[in-house]
Amino acid sequence: MRTPVILRRTMAAVAAALVLTAWPALTPGGADAQAAVPSTLQLTISNNSGRTDPLYIYNLGSLLTVNPNPQGWADASGTFHQWPTGSIPPIPAPDASIPGPANGQTMTINIPRFSGRIYFSFGQKLDFRLASGGLVQPAVQNPSDPNRNILFNWSEYTLDDTGLYINSTQVDMFSAPYAVGVKNTSGTVKNTGHLKPGGYNNFFNALKGQPGGWGNLIQTRSDGTILRALSPAHGLETGALPASTMDDYVNRVWQKYSTSTLTVTPFANEPNNKFYGRVSGNTMNFTDGSGAVVTSFQKPDTDSIFGCHKLLDAPNDRVRGAISRTLCAGFNRSTLLTSSNQPDNNSADFYKDVVTNHYSRKIHAQMADGKAYGFAFDDVGNFESLVSDSNPQTAYLTLDPFN
């Protein structure tokens, strides 16, 4: 997994926290792949949104060509600018915005060797601040965040020696529709993130109609404009969703595996590398093939499940992290009761229980290719909205219609 080294906090926060972004494991491409990856890559931005308000683009991240990786922004030419030192309380960051193309227009910028985000906002520039620990990014689950009433979204990407990895994401929120793509040096184009026709409106209508408080995730502006739907993890923070949302499912899982075994095979290319889970009291203990306990998980709460953190913490290792990723996917997709062999990579089995991550379920249902980042470890089984190439020539960011 790859985590962009960018700090994300509410404006009132004092302690910084790393952005939690699920990136797939990257495999070095060797000398040929390294030679094929340029130091900057063209990104073509197409504005098909149908909106007439001004568009602003931001390319923020950690520069990967310098060690340790400094944080900053890139201008339209791909030139890197390091953030100045921040303070407490946070101070305004330099204006890193790039004027974007008007509706129906296209423009091209250069993106450098970054691990970071490409933000875009409609009608108003985003408010970024600098704290002593780094960049303060929008956190619209905080009602006092200055970006709360701005319509915006972002893509995540890594461009390094092994190639380009770029995704659309809904891990934090579902908002302005867009897709990402890459064309390689052979002319092959891959893209992901497009909604089905009517998918934008269908998603919000479906969320409004879902019992249990799910419609409370939707945030609107005073003029009635729908801005976004918060992820359920952030919905727990705001009180939009009850803290007990997943409790019934967790209780049933704990009951099942107190008398049977959950088998986790976390690596598809290592079918003999298995771990075995059994519940004892409040704890699920996992053993390896020799019977030795390798890690244990306390009974997770809803926040741990939707955030894939806390009691389901996933360090970047081959045991606890690998098992935790699988558990997180199984809980969010509600597959742990229907199959005792995980991960279950048959999408026909996903989200069938009445207790599930309905936010992620409804997003996947509206995606043209079925792929999305509805929660942090939606890449388990490769159901994430990611494209990559070891020989990239051009990247694409396409802003789609709001319908």
One Martini backbone bead per residue (centre of mass of N, CA, C, O) as a GRO file, in nm:
protein
  403
    1MET     BB    1   0.100   0.034   0.015
    2ARG     BB    2   0.012   0.385  -0.046
    3THR     BB    3   0.100   0.692   0.131
    4PRO     BB    4   0.047   1.001   0.130
    5VAL     BB    5   0.247   1.284   0.243
    6ILE     BB    6  -0.029   1.420   0.390
    7LEU     BB    7  -0.205   1.655   0.568
    8ARG     BB    8  -0.516   1.599   0.769
    9ARG     BB    9  -0.745   1.852   0.884
   10THR     BB   10  -0.891   2.048   1.076
   11MET     BB   11  -0.879   2.383   1.146
   12ALA     BB   12  -0.884   2.325   1.474
   13ALA     BB   13  -0.655   2.153   1.472
   14VAL     BB   14  -0.334   2.039   1.606
   15ALA     BB   15  -0.313   1.751   1.528
   16ALA     BB   16  -0.169   1.551   1.302
   17ALA     BB   17  -0.277   1.353   1.007
   18LEU     BB   18  -0.271   1.107   0.797
   19VAL     BB   19  -0.349   1.019   0.500
   20LEU     BB   20  -0.591   0.764   0.416
   21THR     BB   21  -0.467   0.575   0.144
   22ALA     BB   22  -0.542   0.327  -0.087
   23TRP     BB   23  -0.266   0.151  -0.211
   24PRO     BB   24  -0.120  -0.046  -0.406
   25ALA     BB   25   0.102  -0.261  -0.468
   26LEU     BB   26   0.430  -0.208  -0.588
   27THR     BB   27   0.617  -0.310  -0.875
   28PRO     BB   28   0.902  -0.311  -0.995
   29GLY     BB   29   0.994  -0.262  -1.347
   30GLY     BB   30   1.268  -0.189  -1.398
   31ALA     BB   31   1.474  -0.046  -1.627
   32ASP     BB   32   1.270  -0.016  -1.859
   33ALA     BB   33   1.046   0.123  -1.697
   34GLN     BB   34   1.213   0.361  -1.593
   35ALA     BB   35   1.286   0.476  -1.876
   36ALA     BB   36   0.967   0.525  -1.957
   37VAL     BB   37   0.948   0.730  -1.725
   38PRO     BB   38   0.880   1.038  -1.684
   39SER     BB   39   0.928   1.328  -1.498
   40THR     BB   40   0.686   1.420  -1.675
   41LEU     BB   41   0.324   1.437  -1.725
   42GLN     BB   42   0.057   1.442  -1.913
   43LEU     BB   43  -0.256   1.621  -1.838
   44THR     BB   44  -0.585   1.578  -1.943
   45ILE     BB   45  -0.847   1.821  -1.920
   46SER     BB   46  -1.201   1.762  -1.913
   47ASN     BB   47  -1.500   1.970  -1.948
   48ASN     BB   48  -1.825   1.791  -1.905
   49SER     BB   49  -2.025   1.913  -1.675
   50GLY     BB   50  -2.218   2.180  -1.754
   51ARG     BB   51  -2.067   2.403  -1.610
   52THR     BB   52  -2.008   2.772  -1.581
   53ASP     BB   53  -1.821   2.778  -1.365
   54PRO     BB   54  -1.534   2.807  -1.241
   55LEU     BB   55  -1.217   2.635  -1.267
   56TYR     BB   56  -1.005   2.453  -1.032
   57ILE     BB   57  -0.661   2.348  -1.003
   58TYR     BB   58  -0.476   2.090  -0.814
   59ASN     BB   59  -0.125   1.992  -0.730
   60LEU     BB   60  -0.069   1.773  -0.459
   61GLY     BB   61   0.242   1.672  -0.279
   62SER     BB   62   0.506   1.437  -0.297
   63LEU     BB   63   0.831   1.436  -0.376
   64LEU     BB   64   1.013   1.153  -0.527
   65THR     BB   65   1.315   1.284  -0.612
   66VAL     BB   66   1.335   1.339  -0.300
   67ASN     BB   67   1.538   1.279   0.003
   68PRO     BB   68   1.311   1.365   0.156
   69ASN     BB   69   0.977   1.417   0.084
   70PRO     BB   70   0.852   1.694  -0.024
   71GLN     BB   71   0.605   1.934   0.021
   72GLY     BB   72   0.359   2.042  -0.236
   73TRP     BB   73   0.341   2.202  -0.556
   74ALA     BB   74   0.214   2.221  -0.893
   75ASP     BB   75   0.225   2.356  -1.182
   76ALA     BB   76   0.141   2.350  -1.515
   77SER     BB   77   0.453   2.264  -1.586
   78GLY     BB   78   0.558   2.087  -1.316
   79THR     BB   79   0.658   2.270  -1.105
   80PHE     BB   80   0.804   2.276  -0.797
   81HIS     BB   81   0.660   2.372  -0.467
   82GLN     BB   82   0.734   2.445  -0.156
   83TRP     BB   83   0.623   2.463   0.141
   84PRO     BB   84   0.598   2.657   0.381
   85THR     BB   85   0.603   2.732   0.697
   86GLY     BB   86   0.404   2.675   0.951
   87SER     BB   87   0.133   2.699   1.201
   88ILE     BB   88  -0.003   2.791   1.529
   89PRO     BB   89  -0.217   2.866   1.370
   90PRO     BB   90  -0.308   2.834   1.068
   91ILE     BB   91  -0.198   2.932   0.750
   92PRO     BB   92  -0.204   3.045   0.452
   93ALA     BB   93  -0.162   2.922   0.153
   94PRO     BB   94  -0.051   2.922  -0.131
   95ASP     BB   95  -0.155   2.977  -0.450
   96ALA     BB   96  -0.217   2.664  -0.641
   97SER     BB   97  -0.388   2.746  -0.869
   98ILE     BB   98  -0.547   2.637  -1.179
   99PRO     BB   99  -0.690   2.727  -1.450
  100GLY     BB  100  -0.953   2.589  -1.594
  101PRO     BB  101  -1.161   2.463  -1.805
  102ALA     BB  102  -1.421   2.514  -1.973
  103ASN     BB  103  -1.701   2.425  -2.078
  104GLY     BB  104  -1.602   2.203  -2.339
  105GLN     BB  105  -1.305   2.197  -2.252
  106THR     BB  106  -0.938   2.171  -2.293
  107MET     BB  107  -0.642   2.074  -2.102
  108THR     BB  108  -0.278   2.088  -2.038
  109ILE     BB  109  -0.065   1.939  -1.802
  110ASN     BB  110   0.199   1.891  -1.571
  111ILE     BB  111   0.321   1.602  -1.395
  112PRO     BB  112   0.500   1.489  -1.141
  113ARG     BB  113   0.678   1.311  -0.905
  114PHE     BB  114   0.409   1.193  -0.730
  115SER     BB  115   0.226   1.177  -0.410
  116GLY     BB  116  -0.125   1.251  -0.455
  117ARG     BB  117  -0.335   1.532  -0.553
  118ILE     BB  118  -0.626   1.624  -0.761
  119TYR     BB  119  -0.790   1.906  -0.752
  120PHE     BB  120  -1.140   2.029  -0.788
  121SER     BB  121  -1.324   2.341  -0.845
  122PHE     BB  122  -1.636   2.521  -0.824
  123GLY     BB  123  -1.651   2.885  -0.823
  124GLN     BB  124  -1.412   2.821  -0.603
  125LYS     BB  125  -1.160   2.841  -0.406
  126LEU     BB  126  -0.961   2.679  -0.206
  127ASP     BB  127  -0.884   2.625   0.148
  128PHE     BB  128  -0.554   2.641   0.243
  129ARG     BB  129  -0.334   2.525   0.504
  130LEU     BB  130  -0.060   2.583   0.745
  131ALA     BB  131   0.103   2.386   0.957
  132SER     BB  132   0.359   2.258   1.140
  133GLY     BB  133   0.299   1.961   0.988
  134GLY     BB  134   0.142   2.097   0.736
  135LEU     BB  135  -0.111   2.029   0.537
  136VAL     BB  136  -0.443   2.153   0.521
  137GLN     BB  137  -0.723   1.985   0.448
  138PRO     BB  138  -1.017   1.916   0.364
  139ALA     BB  139  -1.302   1.879   0.622
  140VAL     BB  140  -1.645   1.852   0.572
  141GLN     BB  141  -1.735   1.719   0.849
  142ASN     BB  142  -1.670   2.006   0.928
  143PRO     BB  143  -1.882   2.278   0.963
  144SER     BB  144  -1.621   2.498   0.979
  145ASP     BB  145  -1.520   2.449   0.714
  146PRO     BB  146  -1.437   2.658   0.442
  147ASN     BB  147  -1.526   2.410   0.223
  148ARG     BB  148  -1.823   2.317   0.271
  149ASN     BB  149  -1.960   2.513   0.016
  150ILE     BB  150  -1.782   2.356  -0.187
  151LEU     BB  151  -1.742   2.232  -0.507
  152PHE     BB  152  -1.562   1.919  -0.488
  153ASN     BB  153  -1.264   1.722  -0.577
  154TRP     BB  154  -1.059   1.408  -0.619
  155SER     BB  155  -0.750   1.273  -0.710
  156GLU     BB  156  -0.519   0.996  -0.718
  157TYR     BB  157  -0.149   0.979  -0.732
  158THR     BB  158   0.131   0.794  -0.887
  159LEU     BB  159   0.468   0.895  -0.990
  160ASP     BB  160   0.718   0.664  -1.088
  161ASP     BB  161   0.942   0.425  -1.184
  162THR     BB  162   0.682   0.220  -1.236
  163GLY     BB  163   0.469   0.458  -1.288
  164LEU     BB  164   0.118   0.493  -1.320
  165TYR     BB  165  -0.124   0.584  -1.053
  166ILE     BB  166  -0.482   0.622  -1.096
  167ASN     BB  167  -0.774   0.754  -0.918
  168SER     BB  168  -1.082   0.716  -0.804
  169THR     BB  169  -1.274   0.854  -0.516
  170GLN     BB  170  -1.498   0.756  -0.210
  171VAL     BB  171  -1.382   0.735   0.082
  172ASP     BB  172  -1.493   1.033   0.178
  173MET     BB  173  -1.664   1.096  -0.096
  174PHE     BB  174  -1.947   1.196  -0.295
  175SER     BB  175  -1.921   1.383  -0.599
  176ALA     BB  176  -1.799   1.514  -0.845
  177PRO     BB  177  -1.789   1.386  -1.152
  178TYR     BB  178  -1.534   1.140  -1.259
  179ALA     BB  179  -1.243   1.049  -1.460
  180VAL     BB  180  -0.978   0.820  -1.539
  181GLY     BB  181  -0.657   0.798  -1.728
  182VAL     BB  182  -0.445   0.602  -1.967
  183LYS     BB  183  -0.172   0.633  -2.197
  184ASN     BB  184   0.042   0.458  -2.373
  185THR     BB  185   0.311   0.412  -2.595
  186SER     BB  186   0.104   0.216  -2.772
  187GLY     BB  187  -0.207   0.356  -2.734
  188THR     BB  188  -0.330   0.251  -2.484
  189VAL     BB  189  -0.651   0.280  -2.319
  190LYS     BB  190  -0.740   0.362  -1.978
  191ASN     BB  191  -1.048   0.359  -1.775
  192THR     BB  192  -1.217   0.523  -1.488
  193GLY     BB  193  -1.533   0.646  -1.313
  194HIS     BB  194  -1.771   0.619  -1.472
  195LEU     BB  195  -2.097   0.669  -1.504
  196LYS     BB  196  -2.393   0.604  -1.553
  197PRO     BB  197  -2.666   0.692  -1.684
  198GLY     BB  198  -2.787   0.879  -1.413
  199GLY     BB  199  -2.595   0.806  -1.162
  200TYR     BB  200  -2.592   1.056  -0.986
  201ASN     BB  201  -2.895   1.077  -0.915
  202ASN     BB  202  -2.937   0.781  -0.834
  203PHE     BB  203  -2.763   0.782  -0.587
  204PHE     BB  204  -2.905   1.001  -0.416
  205ASN     BB  205  -3.186   0.872  -0.423
  206ALA     BB  206  -3.101   0.603  -0.290
  207LEU     BB  207  -2.991   0.723  -0.026
  208LYS     BB  208  -3.251   0.863   0.067
  209GLY     BB  209  -3.413   0.568   0.065
  210GLN     BB  210  -3.232   0.465   0.299
  211PRO     BB  211  -3.257   0.322   0.574
  212GLY     BB  212  -3.082   0.449   0.877
  213GLY     BB  213  -2.957   0.751   0.779
  214TRP     BB  214  -2.816   0.772   0.490
  215GLY     BB  215  -2.932   1.054   0.393
  216ASN     BB  216  -2.749   1.223   0.604
  217LEU     BB  217  -2.486   1.233   0.417
  218ILE     BB  218  -2.608   1.470   0.278
  219GLN     BB  219  -2.486   1.773   0.128
  220THR     BB  220  -2.595   2.113   0.124
  221ARG     BB  221  -2.681   2.412   0.004
  222SER     BB  222  -2.874   2.691   0.046
  223ASP     BB  223  -2.956   2.664  -0.277
  224GLY     BB  224  -2.972   2.323  -0.303
  225THR     BB  225  -2.705   2.218  -0.361
  226ILE     BB  226  -2.540   1.937  -0.421
  227LEU     BB  227  -2.222   1.838  -0.289
  228ARG     BB  228  -2.253   1.562  -0.110
  229ALA     BB  229  -2.142   1.243   0.024
  230LEU     BB  230  -2.061   1.106   0.292
  231SER     BB  231  -1.901   0.890   0.441
  232PRO     BB  232  -1.967   0.676   0.695
  233ALA     BB  233  -1.724   0.753   0.864
  234HIS     BB  234  -1.806   1.060   0.868
  235GLY     BB  235  -2.101   1.016   0.961
  236LEU     BB  236  -2.022   0.939   1.249
  237GLU     BB  237  -1.894   1.213   1.329
  238THR     BB  238  -2.176   1.381   1.271
  239GLY     BB  239  -2.437   1.178   1.328
  240ALA     BB  240  -2.580   1.055   1.071
  241LEU     BB  241  -2.488   0.786   1.197
  242PRO     BB  242  -2.504   0.523   1.379
  243ALA     BB  243  -2.281   0.349   1.585
  244SER     BB  244  -2.472   0.068   1.536
  245THR     BB  245  -2.497  -0.018   1.232
  246MET     BB  246  -2.300  -0.303   1.252
  247ASP     BB  247  -2.365  -0.480   1.505
  248ASP     BB  248  -2.540  -0.718   1.409
  249TYR     BB  249  -2.331  -0.839   1.218
  250VAL     BB  250  -2.101  -0.879   1.418
  251ASN     BB  251  -2.251  -1.070   1.607
  252ARG     BB  252  -2.292  -1.294   1.391
  253VAL     BB  253  -1.995  -1.341   1.332
  254TRP     BB  254  -1.906  -1.416   1.620
  255GLN     BB  255  -2.093  -1.658   1.645
  256LYS     BB  256  -1.999  -1.830   1.407
  257TYR     BB  257  -1.670  -1.819   1.497
  258SER     BB  258  -1.711  -1.990   1.770
  259THR     BB  259  -1.781  -2.277   1.583
  260SER     BB  260  -1.594  -2.175   1.347
  261THR     BB  261  -1.387  -2.124   1.056
  262LEU     BB  262  -1.178  -1.868   0.933
  263THR     BB  263  -1.048  -1.838   0.605
  264VAL     BB  264  -0.740  -1.677   0.505
  265THR     BB  265  -0.635  -1.566   0.165
  266PRO     BB  266  -0.459  -1.280   0.088
  267PHE     BB  267  -0.296  -1.423  -0.160
  268ALA     BB  268  -0.355  -1.520  -0.476
  269ASN     BB  269  -0.039  -1.622  -0.532
  270GLU     BB  270  -0.084  -1.778  -0.224
  271PRO     BB  271  -0.278  -2.045  -0.157
  272ASN     BB  272  -0.099  -2.163   0.104
  273ASN     BB  273  -0.147  -1.885   0.254
  274LYS     BB  274  -0.289  -1.931   0.569
  275PHE     BB  275  -0.560  -1.830   0.791
  276TYR     BB  276  -0.709  -1.890   1.128
  277GLY     BB  277  -1.034  -1.814   1.261
  278ARG     BB  278  -1.128  -1.764   1.615
  279VAL     BB  279  -1.364  -1.727   1.866
  280SER     BB  280  -1.294  -1.571   2.199
  281GLY     BB  281  -1.517  -1.395   2.299
  282ASN     BB  282  -1.380  -1.076   2.200
  283THR     BB  283  -1.188  -1.269   2.019
  284MET     BB  284  -0.992  -1.303   1.718
  285ASN     BB  285  -0.795  -1.572   1.635
  286PHE     BB  286  -0.489  -1.622   1.452
  287THR     BB  287  -0.356  -1.885   1.261
  288ASP     BB  288  -0.138  -2.092   1.138
  289GLY     BB  289  -0.038  -2.397   1.011
  290SER     BB  290   0.093  -2.464   1.311
  291GLY     BB  291  -0.106  -2.302   1.535
  292ALA     BB  292  -0.003  -2.024   1.563
  293VAL     BB  293  -0.039  -1.722   1.693
  294VAL     BB  294  -0.033  -1.407   1.497
  295THR     BB  295  -0.323  -1.272   1.560
  296SER     BB  296  -0.558  -1.019   1.697
  297PHE     BB  297  -0.918  -0.937   1.732
  298GLN     BB  298  -1.130  -0.722   1.824
  299LYS     BB  299  -1.439  -0.635   1.840
  300PRO     BB  300  -1.582  -0.449   1.608
  301ASP     BB  301  -1.680  -0.147   1.515
  302THR     BB  302  -1.816   0.066   1.294
  303ASP     BB  303  -1.570   0.253   1.264
  304SER     BB  304  -1.360   0.032   1.200
  305ILE     BB  305  -1.500  -0.060   0.939
  306PHE     BB  306  -1.542   0.206   0.768
  307GLY     BB  307  -1.222   0.292   0.826
  308CYS     BB  308  -1.011   0.069   0.848
  309HIS     BB  309  -0.950   0.083   1.172
  310LYS     BB  310  -0.827   0.045   1.473
  311LEU     BB  311  -0.950  -0.269   1.521
  312LEU     BB  312  -0.858  -0.262   1.188
  313ASP     BB  313  -0.568  -0.251   1.164
  314ALA     BB  314  -0.318  -0.199   0.875
  315PRO     BB  315  -0.036  -0.291   0.838
  316ASN     BB  316   0.252  -0.315   0.620
  317ASP     BB  317   0.198  -0.645   0.602
  318ARG     BB  318   0.169  -1.020   0.590
  319VAL     BB  319  -0.049  -1.037   0.829
  320ARG     BB  320  -0.228  -0.832   0.975
  321GLY     BB  321  -0.282  -0.653   0.729
  322ALA     BB  322  -0.392  -0.879   0.542
  323ILE     BB  323  -0.627  -0.962   0.727
  324SER     BB  324  -0.762  -0.685   0.773
  325ARG     BB  325  -0.838  -0.626   0.483
  326THR     BB  326  -1.027  -0.871   0.459
  327LEU     BB  327  -1.220  -0.797   0.689
  328CYS     BB  328  -1.306  -0.521   0.588
  329ALA     BB  329  -1.432  -0.623   0.326
  330GLY     BB  330  -1.630  -0.828   0.455
  331PHE     BB  331  -1.792  -0.620   0.619
  332ASN     BB  332  -1.871  -0.412   0.396
  333ARG     BB  333  -1.987  -0.662   0.201
  334SER     BB  334  -2.115  -0.898   0.360
  335THR     BB  335  -1.937  -1.209   0.348
  336LEU     BB  336  -1.881  -1.368   0.629
  337LEU     BB  337  -2.154  -1.553   0.632
  338THR     BB  338  -2.143  -1.689   0.328
  339SER     BB  339  -1.818  -1.718   0.381
  340SER     BB  340  -1.528  -1.898   0.519
  341ASN     BB  341  -1.379  -1.779   0.258
  342GLN     BB  342  -1.116  -1.541   0.245
  343PRO     BB  343  -1.175  -1.372  -0.001
  344ASP     BB  344  -1.463  -1.263  -0.166
  345ASN     BB  345  -1.458  -1.229  -0.538
  346ASN     BB  346  -1.776  -1.227  -0.570
  347SER     BB  347  -1.989  -0.975  -0.651
  348ALA     BB  348  -2.265  -1.133  -0.611
  349ASP     BB  349  -2.210  -1.135  -0.279
  350PHE     BB  350  -2.246  -0.841  -0.236
  351TYR     BB  351  -2.453  -0.663  -0.023
  352LYS     BB  352  -2.694  -0.874   0.087
  353ASP     BB  353  -2.723  -0.762   0.347
  354VAL     BB  354  -2.901  -0.544   0.542
  355VAL     BB  355  -2.613  -0.525   0.669
  356THR     BB  356  -2.424  -0.258   0.531
  357ASN     BB  357  -2.253  -0.071   0.282
  358HIS     BB  358  -2.460   0.133   0.115
  359TYR     BB  359  -2.278   0.338  -0.011
  360SER     BB  360  -2.099   0.143  -0.173
  361ARG     BB  361  -2.324  -0.010  -0.315
  362LYS     BB  362  -2.440   0.242  -0.475
  363ILE     BB  363  -2.189   0.314  -0.628
  364HIS     BB  364  -2.134   0.050  -0.784
  365ALA     BB  365  -2.419   0.051  -0.926
  366GLN     BB  366  -2.327   0.335  -1.099
  367MET     BB  367  -2.093   0.208  -1.241
  368ALA     BB  368  -1.989   0.126  -1.551
  369ASP     BB  369  -1.756  -0.096  -1.428
  370GLY     BB  370  -1.804  -0.134  -1.098
  371LYS     BB  371  -1.584   0.064  -1.002
  372ALA     BB  372  -1.447   0.148  -0.668
  373TYR     BB  373  -1.387   0.363  -0.366
  374GLY     BB  374  -1.595   0.297  -0.102
  375PHE     BB  375  -1.336   0.196   0.050
  376ALA     BB  376  -1.017   0.149   0.147
  377PHE     BB  377  -1.041  -0.190   0.064
  378ASP     BB  378  -1.154  -0.216  -0.248
  379ASP     BB  379  -0.889  -0.375  -0.361
  380VAL     BB  380  -1.005  -0.628  -0.279
  381GLY     BB  381  -1.010  -0.802  -0.581
  382ASN     BB  382  -1.018  -0.552  -0.778
  383PHE     BB  383  -1.267  -0.303  -0.719
  384GLU     BB  384  -1.114  -0.059  -0.805
  385SER     BB  385  -1.060   0.282  -0.932
  386LEU     BB  386  -0.794   0.183  -1.129
  387VAL     BB  387  -0.505   0.299  -1.310
  388SER     BB  388  -0.221   0.158  -1.496
  389ASP     BB  389   0.134   0.220  -1.603
  390SER     BB  390   0.475   0.164  -1.708
  391ASN     BB  391   0.408   0.340  -2.003
  392PRO     BB  392   0.342   0.644  -1.994
  393GLN     BB  393   0.205   0.935  -2.180
  394THR     BB  394  -0.103   0.986  -2.073
  395ALA     BB  395  -0.328   1.163  -1.878
  396TYR     BB  396  -0.669   1.160  -1.728
  397LEU     BB  397  -0.930   1.418  -1.668
  398THR     BB  398  -1.288   1.375  -1.638
  399LEU     BB  399  -1.561   1.585  -1.637
  400ASP     BB  400  -1.882   1.512  -1.560
  401PRO     BB  401  -2.203   1.501  -1.560
  402PHE     BB  402  -2.494   1.610  -1.356
  403ASN     BB  403  -2.700   1.304  -1.399
   0.00000   0.00000   0.00000
